[in-house]
């Protein structure tokens, strides 16, 4: 957004004619100051919604619907119940807010069609980008002692979360802090959607993956991110474009990041057979996540204090450690035995998915996201993401022999059921629907299926036939290629979109000629990141609740561009 656009949006927000009670008219009397009840609800309101930056932008935005005294009274009564009741009826509390969310006008990006370039960029231009992105990751590691990732809030929320889904979250999440934040963020979304400030909070962008606007981005570290940075540096070394010094630095960084994943981020959790298993936590304890002191305090104030391990971070950490040649004893654990306990079975006595935001998907055979810690904490309830299940398959293929998967009927059955889950998802076409994905976008699902497919076809043919006797992987490959070639690269992209397209196309052995649109996009936008790096920060993954929290960063874009180009270069230069 240019200066004049920003200034115009600010001016309109500050001077708009007020039509009905504002967010602060509704909440200040109830949440600004009070005694008794749940202290966190008011603390969250003052920190997240009543802060000096947001208040001026929204103070003149009123809701005409709340000029109805009965609706306003019901809303205030619901907030009072959330504040004062020891165990609120969250469905009843959320009801008045869900009604107000009915007219939220939000949609996913629909990029315009783009003409295909005539020819691919020269290999020298591709090599230049590989060197630039690889150097960026190594510089960042040298400067920070790790490669950072950033989180940012988009307060307009996610288009897939309406009133119905908000009620799912309120009743399915376990921690009261997450219920509080979901309730108040949902209420704020309604006012933002009706405010001129919407143009500042949710400006339009190019492509599909959302850019992460400055200045509010929270820097941190997680094993999940380190796993993919490690994979990118492995690719950089493999290209042969790293100098000898860079290759040495990359290997040291790889070793340190694998240790961070497998040692610092490991914790023991109970398995469903009564044993304990070491898995990888979403955020390591103590100082290791590397939040600044300022943001660490805000994180606590907002109620985001409880973190538990997850199946995806565990799978990706084990996978990259295997790729890096680690012999850490943790890798000997056959994760499929553990994941089996988190696998959804039709007709199970206790539903594993408590937050079914993507209930358009048949969950049977899928593995849920969050892992109970030793204390039994499950703050997010549980959900089920298709892309996570691809990562479980991918790490299983890389450890097929070590975990004796083919020789162990129970483990092979677990794999077959996950493949069946993926088959139904893709056959229905649901994988192209953003609603089907909790933490990712369809384009990222496509790239991650490429990673999974590459690990599958690297197996001996006899093993492939046992794992996939119905040729499901061939079916999914055809459908994913159809989506990437017919939709993603046929429309306007940003560099992150293009990197994901390249990962899918290269891993799935598409014709090299199909790489051209993505290669052109990446080469053309080199330098867009300015002082932050070769490229801007874009959405890598997200949490749809309590609001749209994006994770990414300039280093993340560099990592995915590097991975995509390294794969493309290998195919383009193959004899």
VENHUHU-V643012 format. One record per residue. N is the residue number from 1. RES is the residue in one letter. SS is DSSP state (~ for helix, > for strand, _ for the rest). OMEGA is omega as a letter, one per 20 degrees, with the letter a starting at -180 (999 if undefined). Layout:
{{N/RES/SS/OMEGA} {N/RES/SS/OMEGA}}
//
This chain:
{{1/X/_/r} {2/X/_/a} {3/X/~/a} {4/X/~/r} {5/X/~/r} {6/X/~/a} {7/X/~/r} {8/X/~/r} {9/X/~/r} {10/X/~/a} {11/X/~/r} {12/X/~/r} {13/X/~/a} {14/X/~/a} {15/X/~/a} {16/X/_/r} {17/X/_/a} {18/X/_/a} {19/X/_/a} {20/X/_/a} {21/X/_/r} {22/X/>/r} {23/X/~/a} {24/X/~/r} {25/X/~/a} {26/X/~/a} {27/X/~/a} {28/X/~/a} {29/X/~/a} {30/X/~/a} {31/X/~/a} {32/X/~/r} {33/X/_/r} {34/X/_/r} {35/X/_/a} {36/X/_/r} {37/X/_/a} {38/X/_/a} {39/X/~/a} {40/X/~/a} {41/X/~/r} {42/X/~/r} {43/X/~/r} {44/X/~/a} {45/X/~/a} {46/X/~/a} {47/X/~/a} {48/X/~/a} {49/X/~/a} {50/X/_/a} {51/X/_/a} {52/X/~/r} {53/X/~/a} {54/X/~/a} {55/X/~/r} {56/X/~/a} {57/X/~/a} {58/X/~/a} {59/X/_/a} {60/X/_/r} {61/X/_/r} {62/X/>/r} {63/X/_/r} {64/X/~/a} {65/X/~/a} {66/X/~/r} {67/X/~/r} {68/X/_/a} {69/X/~/a} {70/X/~/r} {71/X/~/r} {72/X/~/r} {73/X/~/r} {74/X/~/r} {75/X/~/a} {76/X/~/r} {77/X/~/r} {78/X/~/r} {79/X/~/r} {80/X/~/r} {81/X/~/r} {82/X/~/a} {83/X/~/a} {84/X/~/a} {85/X/_/r} {86/X/_/r} {87/X/_/a} {88/X/_/r} {89/X/_/a} {90/X/~/r} {91/X/~/r} {92/X/~/r} {93/X/~/a} {94/X/~/a} {95/X/~/a} {96/X/~/r} {97/X/~/r} {98/X/~/r} {99/X/~/a} {100/X/~/a} {101/X/~/a} {102/X/~/a} {103/X/~/r} {104/X/_/a} {105/X/_/a} {106/X/_/r} {107/X/_/r} {108/X/_/r} {109/X/_/r} {110/X/_/a} {111/X/_/r} {112/X/_/r} {113/X/>/a} {114/X/_/r} {115/X/_/r} {116/X/_/r} {117/X/_/a} {118/X/_/a} {119/X/_/a} {120/X/_/r} {121/X/_/r} {122/X/_/a} {123/X/~/r} {124/X/~/r} {125/X/~/r} {126/X/~/r} {127/X/~/r} {128/X/~/a} {129/X/~/r} {130/X/~/r} {131/X/~/a} {132/X/~/a} {133/X/~/r} {134/X/~/r} {135/X/~/r} {136/X/~/a} {137/X/~/a} {138/X/~/r} {139/X/~/a} {140/X/~/r} {141/X/~/r} {142/X/~/a} {143/X/~/a} {144/X/~/a} {145/X/_/r} {146/X/_/r} {147/X/_/a} {148/X/_/r} {149/X/>/a} {150/X/>/r} {151/X/>/a} {152/X/>/r} {153/X/>/r} {154/X/>/a} {155/X/_/r} {156/X/_/r} {157/X/_/a} {158/X/_/a} {159/X/_/a} {160/X/_/a} {161/X/_/r} {162/X/_/a} {163/X/~/a} {164/X/~/a} {165/X/~/r} {166/X/~/r} {167/X/~/r} {168/X/~/a} {169/X/~/a} {170/X/~/a} {171/X/~/a} {172/X/~/r} {173/X/_/a} {174/X/_/a} {175/X/_/a} {176/X/~/r} {177/X/~/r} {178/X/~/r} {179/X/~/r} {180/X/~/a} {181/X/~/r} {182/X/~/a} {183/X/~/a} {184/X/~/r} {185/X/~/r} {186/X/~/r} {187/X/~/a} {188/X/~/a} {189/X/~/a} {190/X/~/a} {191/X/~/r} {192/X/~/a} {193/X/~/a} {194/X/_/a} {195/X/_/r} {196/X/_/r} {197/X/_/r} {198/X/~/a} {199/X/~/r} {200/X/~/a} {201/X/~/a} {202/X/_/a} {203/X/_/r} {204/X/_/r} {205/X/_/r} {206/X/_/r} {207/X/_/a} {208/X/_/r} {209/X/_/a} {210/X/_/r} {211/X/>/r} {212/X/_/a} {213/X/_/r} {214/X/_/j} {215/X/_/a} {216/X/_/r} {217/X/_/a} {218/X/>/a} {219/X/>/r} {220/X/>/a} {221/X/_/r} {222/X/_/r} {223/X/~/r} {224/X/~/a} {225/X/~/r} {226/X/~/a} {227/X/~/a} {228/X/~/r} {229/X/~/r} {230/X/~/r} {231/X/~/r} {232/X/~/a} {233/X/~/r} {234/X/~/r} {235/X/~/r} {236/X/~/r} {237/X/~/a} {238/X/~/a} {239/X/~/a} {240/X/_/a} {241/X/_/r} {242/X/_/r} {243/X/_/r} {244/X/~/r} {245/X/~/r} {246/X/~/r} {247/X/~/r} {248/X/~/r} {249/X/~/r} {250/X/~/a} {251/X/~/r} {252/X/~/r} {253/X/~/r} {254/X/~/a} {255/X/~/a} {256/X/~/a} {257/X/~/r} {258/X/~/r} {259/X/~/r} {260/X/~/a} {261/X/~/a} {262/X/~/a} {263/X/~/a} {264/X/~/a} {265/X/_/a} {266/X/>/r} {267/X/>/r} {268/X/>/r} {269/X/>/r} {270/X/>/r} {271/X/_/a} {272/X/_/r} {273/X/_/r} {274/X/_/r} {275/X/_/r} {276/X/>/a} {277/X/>/r} {278/X/>/r} {279/X/>/a} {280/X/>/a} {281/X/>/r} {282/X/_/r} {283/X/_/r} {284/X/_/a} {285/X/_/r} {286/X/~/a} {287/X/~/a} {288/X/~/r} {289/X/~/r} {290/X/_/r} {291/X/_/r} {292/X/_/r} {293/X/~/a} {294/X/~/a} {295/X/~/r} {296/X/~/r} {297/X/~/r} {298/X/~/r} {299/X/~/r} {300/X/~/a} {301/X/~/a} {302/X/_/r} {303/X/_/r} {304/X/_/a} {305/X/_/a} {306/X/_/r} {307/X/_/r} {308/X/_/r} {309/X/>/r} {310/X/>/a} {311/X/~/a} {312/X/~/r} {313/X/~/r} {314/X/~/a} {315/X/~/a} {316/X/~/r} {317/X/~/r} {318/X/~/a} {319/X/~/a} {320/X/~/r} {321/X/~/r} {322/X/~/r} {323/X/~/a} {324/X/_/r} {325/X/_/a} {326/X/_/r} {327/X/_/r} {328/X/_/a} {329/X/~/a} {330/X/~/a} {331/X/~/r} {332/X/~/r} {333/X/_/r} {334/X/_/a} {335/X/~/a} {336/X/~/r} {337/X/~/r} {338/X/~/a} {339/X/~/a} {340/X/~/r} {341/X/_/r} {342/X/_/a} {343/X/>/a} {344/X/_/r} {345/X/_/r} {346/X/_/r} {347/X/_/r} {348/X/_/a} {349/X/_/a} {350/X/_/a} {351/X/_/a} {352/X/_/a} {353/X/_/a} {354/X/_/r} {355/X/_/a} {356/X/_/a} {357/X/_/r} {358/X/_/a} {359/X/_/r} {360/X/_/a} {361/X/_/r} {362/X/_/a} {363/X/_/a} {364/X/_/r} {365/X/_/r} {366/X/_/r} {367/X/>/a} {368/X/_/a} {369/X/_/a} {370/X/>/a} {371/X/_/r} {372/X/_/r} {373/X/_/a} {374/X/_/r} {375/X/_/a} {376/X/_/a} {377/X/_/r} {378/X/_/a} {379/X/_/a} {380/X/_/a} {381/X/_/r} {382/X/_/r} {383/X/_/a} {384/X/_/a} {385/X/_/a} {386/X/~/a} {387/X/~/r} {388/X/~/a} {389/X/~/r} {390/X/~/a} {391/X/~/r} {392/X/~/r} {393/X/~/a} {394/X/~/a} {395/X/~/r} {396/X/~/r} {397/X/~/a} {398/X/~/a} {399/X/_/a} {400/X/_/a} {401/X/_/a} {402/X/_/a} {403/X/_/r} {404/X/_/a} {405/X/_/a} {406/X/_/a} {407/X/_/a} {408/X/_/a} {409/X/~/a} {410/X/~/r} {411/X/~/r} {412/X/~/r} {413/X/~/r} {414/X/~/r} {415/X/~/a} {416/X/~/a} {417/X/~/r} {418/X/~/r} {419/X/~/r} {420/X/~/r} {421/X/~/a} {422/X/~/r} {423/X/~/a} {424/X/~/r} {425/X/~/a} {426/X/~/r} {427/X/~/a} {428/X/_/a} {429/X/_/a} {430/X/~/a} {431/X/~/r} {432/X/~/a} {433/X/_/a} {434/X/~/a} {435/X/~/a} {436/X/~/a} {437/X/_/a} {438/X/_/a} {439/X/_/a} {440/X/_/r} {441/X/_/r} {442/X/~/r} {443/X/~/r} {444/X/~/r} {445/X/~/a} {446/X/~/r} {447/X/~/a} {448/X/~/r} {449/X/~/r} {450/X/~/r} {451/X/~/a} {452/X/~/a} {453/X/~/r} {454/X/~/r} {455/X/~/r} {456/X/~/a} {457/X/~/r} {458/X/_/r} {459/X/_/r} {460/X/_/a} {461/X/~/r} {462/X/~/r} {463/X/~/r} {464/X/~/a} {465/X/~/r} {466/X/~/a} {467/X/~/a} {468/X/_/a} {469/X/_/a} {470/X/_/r} {471/X/_/r} {472/X/~/a} {473/X/~/r} {474/X/~/r} {475/X/~/a} {476/X/~/r} {477/X/~/a} {478/X/~/a} {479/X/~/a} {480/X/~/r} {481/X/~/r} {482/X/~/r} {483/X/~/a} {484/X/~/a} {485/X/~/a} {486/X/~/a} {487/X/~/a} {488/X/~/a} {489/X/_/r} {490/X/_/a} {491/X/>/a} {492/X/_/a} {493/X/_/r} {494/X/_/a} {495/X/~/r} {496/X/~/r} {497/X/~/a} {498/X/~/r} {499/X/~/r} {500/X/~/r} {501/X/~/r} {502/X/~/r} {503/X/~/a} {504/X/~/a} {505/X/~/a} {506/X/~/a} {507/X/~/a} {508/X/_/r} {509/X/_/r} {510/X/_/r} {511/X/_/a} {512/X/~/r} {513/X/~/a} {514/X/~/r} {515/X/~/a} {516/X/~/a} {517/X/~/a} {518/X/~/r} {519/X/~/r} {520/X/~/a} {521/X/~/a} {522/X/~/a} {523/X/~/a} {524/X/~/a} {525/X/_/r} {526/X/_/a} {527/X/_/a} {528/X/_/a} {529/X/_/r} {530/X/~/a} {531/X/~/a} {532/X/~/a} {533/X/_/a} {534/X/_/a} {535/X/_/r} {536/X/_/r} {537/X/_/r} {538/X/>/r} {539/X/>/r} {540/X/>/r} {541/X/>/a} {542/X/>/r} {543/X/>/a} {544/X/_/r} {545/X/_/j} {546/X/_/r} {547/X/_/a} {548/X/>/r} {549/X/>/a} {550/X/>/r} {551/X/>/r} {552/X/>/r} {553/X/_/r} {554/X/~/r} {555/X/~/r} {556/X/~/r} {557/X/~/r} {558/X/~/a} {559/X/~/a} {560/X/~/r} {561/X/~/r} {562/X/~/a} {563/X/~/a} {564/X/~/a} {565/X/~/r} {566/X/~/r} {567/X/~/a} {568/X/~/a} {569/X/~/r} {570/X/~/r} {571/X/~/a} {572/X/~/a} {573/X/_/r} {574/X/_/a} {575/X/_/999}}
//
